[in-house]
Amino acid sequence: MIHVDSICKKFRGRPAVAGISFEVARGEIFGLLGHNGAGKSTTFGIALGHVHADSGRVLINGHDVATSRPLALARVGAIFETPAFYDYLSGWRNLHFFVSLGGGASRSRMEEVVRLVGLEERIHDPVRAYSHGMRQRLALAQALLPDPEVVMLDEPTEGLDPEGIHEIRSIIQKLRAEHG
């Protein structure tokens, strides 16, 4: 599903990513581990086409992200960096707004995703009342709405307490088990 081949990126002459290569198969859960500044988010940004690699390439489902970004990302759901929401809107209205920008999703799909991430009790509350963990689950719901084949999450458990980390990991494992 994902093929990363020798990607390199420098910022102001300093290497951020130097020759990273890996593959991720369908249904595989794959993580990039490393200290702050190791290039994880840069690699992620290159894979999503937000950052241009100096060399190398990324293929998603056989399509080159740099030359065929719409095709490569057509079935990708992602959380990249810190997800932003409109605090004065409910979680539901935020999802409805963001999904409308990308072609829409049915009400039943939205309800299914809200249930999957465990927000059904609070989805109609304003986002300003959400905890950090609830915001992370809302971001995951947003990434899942288009029914993606590939889900890419940049630090989905950052800042969460142990219970929140366990919940996000459980959701990810459930996704793999139920949807491959």
Summary of the structure (lengths in Angstrom):
residues: 180
radius of gyration: 16.7
end to end distance: 11.6
largest distance: 49.3
contacts: 505
relative contact order: 0.15
helix: 38%
strand: 22%
